[in-house]
């Protein structure tokens, strides 16, 4: 069997596939963060907990209601989005005119409370979720599991669809205008507070959707969001805070870079994203796709 750069192709392409999978989750989660920050100026640290809630919602729908994965893919983001509406209306809406630090502290505290409640009820060992698409296909140099391929393709479709909605549609123009000049937008008869509420719910729903996609790949665990959220924030910073396309491109790219690092220099695989973040902040503080505010 031939080798590429001294690495067997099974190992190289296997890690690239894992990198694409991780990149899909990075892109979806950072996209939700970018939507909330870009349109609401709120740093949402509850995002990791909402990702975990999406995974648990899919598990509970299957266990208690008999609703399979394909139903959970729709219902779970709606349920978590509903909790997002409650959080935004009762808490976050009171902080819009304050410093970003207040929103960060509030959402960080909420994340700890939510994770604590789930850990008290379900423990920390993790719960298995059945793979809805077993099997795979032999590509000659590796076996591609059907489900992992589905995750990459579906995540890319959702990310590009979100970008198109926000950047190319009338609704997206209203959202962006409400961020820049809410008083003027209100003058046109548009309910800005409702738009902000739905924006937060949409971002929370994206996090929950990523959680549903992750459930069959990893055990459903109350701490699964806290493990990922720090990396996702690094992805958002590298792409540019509030940049939709930056989150998508950077998420997938950093997933691939992380996968390649595991092949050629495994010791750095856990830190390579943060090294890249430090370099980007030194060279371009606004991020690769961001604009200075």
Secondary structure as UniProt FT lines:
FT   STRAND          3..4
FT   TURN            5..6
FT   STRAND          7..8
FT   HELIX           9..40
FT   TURN            45..46
FT   HELIX           47..65
FT   HELIX           69..90
FT   HELIX           92..95
FT   TURN            96..97
FT   HELIX           100..122
FT   STRAND          136..138
FT   STRAND          143..145
FT   HELIX           146..168
FT   HELIX           170..180
FT   HELIX           182..187
FT   TURN            188..189
FT   HELIX           192..215
FT   TURN            216..217
FT   TURN            222..223
FT   HELIX           224..239
FT   TURN            241..242
FT   HELIX           244..264
FT   HELIX           266..268
FT   TURN            269..271
FT   HELIX           272..283
FT   TURN            285..286
//
